[in-house]
Amino acid sequence: MPPARFGVQQHNRGSRAEFTVVGDIDLTTVSLVRSALARCPRGLTRTVDVDLTAVGFCDVSALNAFLEAAENLGRTGAVLRLHHPPSSLVRVIDITGSGRLLGPPAPRPAGAGQGENRRGQSRRGQSGRGEIPAPAVGAEPARRSRPGVRS
């Protein structure tokens, strides 16, 4: 049973679907996220933005739900973008190398970019949150070779 403080709100705006998630995403709440993302109007939605500002923690089940949604949306030409993910999700995405599977980076608001370093990479705010580009669906994940293991 999901905690009382958990919720997913959806707003459809033309070819965009916007989701706001409140509360931790783990095995007890991930089914609500999956079912919300599955309700995107097929063929009409081009971009799905998920705002994770009010999410304190995500486990690997959340990553799986986002990757599954990105793959399903990609079949219709739509993309999934995650906004302000918690550091736990950023870590899992970095470890698995799956950031590129979640779609293109979100467009920057006017005046953004002031926190970039010389390479144009964003310096995240004190909370460590930023945009996670959702990679192109269908792209092969990077394979890491391990000593003594053949691919």
C-alpha positions as CSV (number, residue, x, y, z in Angstrom):
1,M,0.0,0.0,0.0
2,P,1.5,3.4,-1.0
3,P,2.3,5.9,1.7
4,A,-0.4,8.6,2.3
5,R,2.0,11.3,1.0
6,F,2.5,9.7,-2.4
7,G,0.8,11.0,-5.6
8,V,1.2,11.4,-9.3
9,Q,-0.6,14.2,-11.1
10,Q,-0.9,14.4,-14.9
11,H,-1.6,17.4,-17.1
12,N,-2.1,17.0,-20.8
13,R,-1.1,20.1,-22.8
14,G,-1.5,19.4,-26.5
15,S,1.2,17.1,-27.6
16,R,2.8,17.2,-24.1
17,A,2.0,15.2,-21.1
18,E,3.4,16.6,-17.8
19,F,3.6,14.5,-14.6
20,T,4.4,15.7,-11.1
21,V,5.4,13.0,-8.7
22,V,5.3,13.6,-4.9
23,G,6.9,11.1,-2.5
24,D,9.4,8.3,-2.7
25,I,9.3,5.9,-5.6
26,D,10.0,2.3,-4.5
27,L,8.4,-1.1,-4.8
28,T,5.3,0.1,-2.9
29,T,4.6,3.0,-5.2
30,V,6.2,2.2,-8.6
31,S,3.0,0.6,-9.9
32,L,1.2,4.0,-9.5
33,V,4.0,5.7,-11.6
34,R,3.8,2.9,-14.2
35,S,0.1,3.1,-14.6
36,A,0.1,6.9,-14.8
37,L,2.8,6.9,-17.5
38,A,0.8,4.2,-19.4
39,R,-2.2,6.6,-19.6
40,C,-0.5,9.0,-22.0
41,P,-2.7,9.4,-25.1
42,R,-1.0,7.1,-27.6
43,G,-0.1,8.8,-30.9
44,L,-1.0,12.2,-29.6
45,T,1.8,12.7,-27.1
46,R,5.2,13.7,-28.4
47,T,6.9,14.7,-25.1
48,V,6.4,13.3,-21.6
49,D,7.9,15.5,-18.9
50,V,8.2,14.0,-15.4
51,D,8.9,16.5,-12.6
52,L,10.6,14.7,-9.7
53,T,11.3,17.8,-7.6
54,A,9.1,16.5,-4.7
55,V,10.6,13.0,-4.8
56,G,13.2,12.3,-2.1
57,F,14.2,8.8,-3.1
58,C,14.0,6.4,-6.1
59,D,15.1,2.9,-6.2
60,V,16.0,0.7,-9.2
61,S,12.3,-0.1,-9.7
62,A,11.7,3.5,-10.5
63,L,14.5,3.4,-13.1
64,N,12.9,0.3,-14.6
65,A,9.5,2.0,-14.8
66,F,11.0,5.1,-16.6
67,L,13.0,3.0,-19.0
68,E,10.0,0.9,-19.8
69,A,7.9,4.0,-20.4
70,A,10.6,5.5,-22.5
71,E,10.8,2.4,-24.7
72,N,7.0,2.3,-25.1
73,L,6.7,6.0,-25.9
74,G,9.7,5.7,-28.3
75,R,7.7,3.2,-30.4
76,T,5.2,6.1,-31.1
77,G,8.0,8.7,-31.7
78,A,7.5,10.3,-28.3
79,V,10.2,11.0,-25.7
80,L,10.4,10.9,-21.9
81,R,12.3,13.5,-20.0
82,L,13.0,13.5,-16.2
83,H,13.3,16.8,-14.5
84,H,15.0,17.3,-11.1
85,P,15.6,13.7,-10.2
86,P,16.8,12.8,-6.7
87,S,20.4,12.0,-6.2
88,S,19.5,8.3,-5.6
89,L,18.1,8.1,-9.1
90,V,21.0,10.0,-10.7
91,R,23.4,7.6,-9.1
92,V,21.5,4.5,-10.4
93,I,21.3,6.1,-13.9
94,D,25.1,6.9,-13.8
95,I,26.0,3.4,-12.6
96,T,23.9,1.6,-15.2
97,G,24.8,4.0,-18.0
98,S,21.1,4.3,-18.9
99,G,20.8,8.1,-19.0
100,R,20.8,8.0,-22.8
101,L,17.8,5.8,-22.8
102,L,15.5,8.4,-21.3
103,G,15.3,10.9,-24.1
104,P,16.8,14.2,-25.1
105,P,17.7,16.9,-22.6
106,A,14.8,19.3,-21.7
107,P,15.0,22.7,-23.3
108,R,16.6,25.3,-21.0
109,P,14.6,28.2,-19.8
110,A,15.7,31.7,-20.8
111,G,18.7,32.8,-18.8
112,A,19.8,29.2,-18.1
113,G,23.4,28.2,-18.6
114,Q,24.9,30.5,-16.2
115,G,26.0,27.6,-14.1
116,E,28.0,25.9,-16.8
117,N,31.6,25.1,-16.7
118,R,34.1,25.7,-19.6
119,R,33.0,22.5,-21.3
120,G,29.3,23.5,-21.3
121,Q,28.5,20.9,-18.7
122,S,25.9,22.0,-16.2
123,R,27.0,22.5,-12.6
124,R,24.2,21.2,-10.5
125,G,22.7,23.3,-7.7
126,Q,23.3,22.5,-4.1
127,S,20.7,19.8,-4.2
128,G,22.6,18.0,-7.0
129,R,19.4,18.0,-9.1
130,G,19.2,18.8,-12.8
131,E,17.9,17.4,-16.0
132,I,18.5,13.8,-16.9
133,P,18.5,13.4,-20.7
134,A,16.4,10.4,-21.7
135,P,18.3,8.6,-24.3
136,A,17.1,7.7,-27.8
137,V,15.0,4.6,-27.5
138,G,16.3,1.6,-29.4
139,A,19.9,2.6,-28.9
140,E,22.1,-0.1,-27.7
141,P,23.3,0.3,-24.1
142,A,27.0,0.7,-23.6
143,R,28.7,-2.6,-22.7
144,R,31.4,-2.5,-20.1
145,S,33.9,-5.2,-20.2
146,R,35.0,-6.8,-17.0
147,P,38.4,-8.5,-16.6
148,G,38.1,-12.2,-17.4
149,V,34.6,-11.9,-18.8
150,R,33.9,-12.3,-22.5
151,S,31.0,-10.5,-24.2
